[in-house]
Amino acid sequence: MNTLFILSIQPGLLLLSGLIIIAILAWILWPQKGGLARFSRMKARSQRELLEDSLKYMFDCEYRKAPCDMHSIAGNLDISVDRASLLLEHLFSKELITLDDQAVSLSDTGRSYALRVIRVHRIWERYFADETSIDQADWHNEACRIEHNVTMEDTEKLAAQMGHPVFDPHGDPIPTAEGTLPEPTGVTLNHLKEGQLGRVTHMEDEPKSIYEQLVVLGLYPGMQIYITDVAENKISFVADGDECSLTPLFAAHITVELVSAKEPVVSKNELLSSLQVGEEAEVVAISPNCRGQQRRRLMDMGIVPGSLVSAVIKSASGDPVGYRVLGTTVGIRSREADLIFINRKK
């Protein structure tokens, strides 16, 4: 009886197995939406991303007047030298680069392509900084992710909505729609000498580990820097009134423009977080490091230059603190109060 039962279900099992195999093959081979088609698109996208990243790197070398060869490209893209060699052959066949012995240069077509990608990247960085709550250290990576997948048309619409920004949030100029870019200016902070005064024009966002440390120190494009001491392993300076120090390696990631010695050194700003209950102050400014939705939220509360604010109550934990502004009590956490500059009323 058991043998007869097994034999009776075999045709059903075979039919079910056949249907499963057909379904798997259909999923793999289905045009446009099948697994094979999806894999092919992913592979093509990966190759395009590698191509565009290599063009960006080569343009950066050209812009900084730094040497560029197959080994430096391989190192920057984190690929093998063999794969970099194949990539260069592909770029050469598309007339995007020229080769001269070991040196690699962009052709006019390749340079235009690179500038388009850079324009997309920097416009989206500006958007992430000004219009979203994405963490500052993640603007660059998010822009890297999206730059290969968004159209120029969408990017130009976004630029128009933002009033056609000229610089990204790190101080880099955004290439124009026609593909022009101003020549780099300024020097890196590690080249300044004791007693010199400068203003930050750019902060390098790669590698992320170094950029995050610069952000933690509260550094940003536009702030004033006064060099107080230069030693072999440390550069000390005053940044908007705060004393800081960096190693020469970290200082090399900050570009500054020298300013006249006649310009007064900015004194240290008092912060809203220093206001005690019962004290009143006038808002001087919101730190440029406060951006996007966080900045708009504070401004909607009435935290704008010239408004009067007083500390009226502390929570049981001491954070947040209740501040009275424009006739309303609002709760502001210490990390936000540290971004609000004030003049204390005597």
C-alpha angles and dihedrals in degrees: 000000000000090000091052091049093052092048090049094056096044094085089052092050092048091050092049092047090050092051091050092051091048091049092050093048090047091052091050098043102032108127117252096350103044126107094255092050091048091049091049091052092048091050092048091048091050091051092049092049090051091049093049094045090052091051090050091051093048091050090050090053090049092047092050092040090238124149117262127196140148094277095051090048091051091050094048094048093040093234133126121272089243091056090046089053091054090047092053091049089053092049091047092051089054090049092240094125141026124221125214112177103297096342121098123204135178119248118223089262092049092048092052090049091050092049091052091054092045091050091053092047096050096043090054091046087055090050094049090049098047105029108032140050093236111141114263093239090057100053093092097048092047090051090048089053096049101038092078096047106044128080125242088236092059091045093052090050089052091049090052091050090054094048096258100289117219100203134037119232092267092058097258115139115246113232112244121247086257091057102253125140129182119244115264117263137188132040134263117266093246089067095059120103132219112287096022121129124212144162123230111246100168142016117198110233096201131110093035093214092063094041091053090055091051090050092050088056088057095244119155140160111281099033121124120244126196117190112226102171139005118200131167094262103021141046115200122198145154114245114194088330097315121113113234139165133199137181114249088252093059093039089057088067092064122077119202136184116222114240132197117284086228091070109100117248109249111247123224113281121228114236129224088237089067092060113110125215108279094026125114132206143172119245110242100179147320113251115258085233088071106082146156121007093354091058093045091050092055092046091049087055089057097260096144132130111286098021119125119236131182133187108238109164142009124214118239091263093043093244125114106032123206113236127189113225129158090354094304131101113227131181116235123181120227094248089059094040087056088064095055118086118209145180108222116228113236 
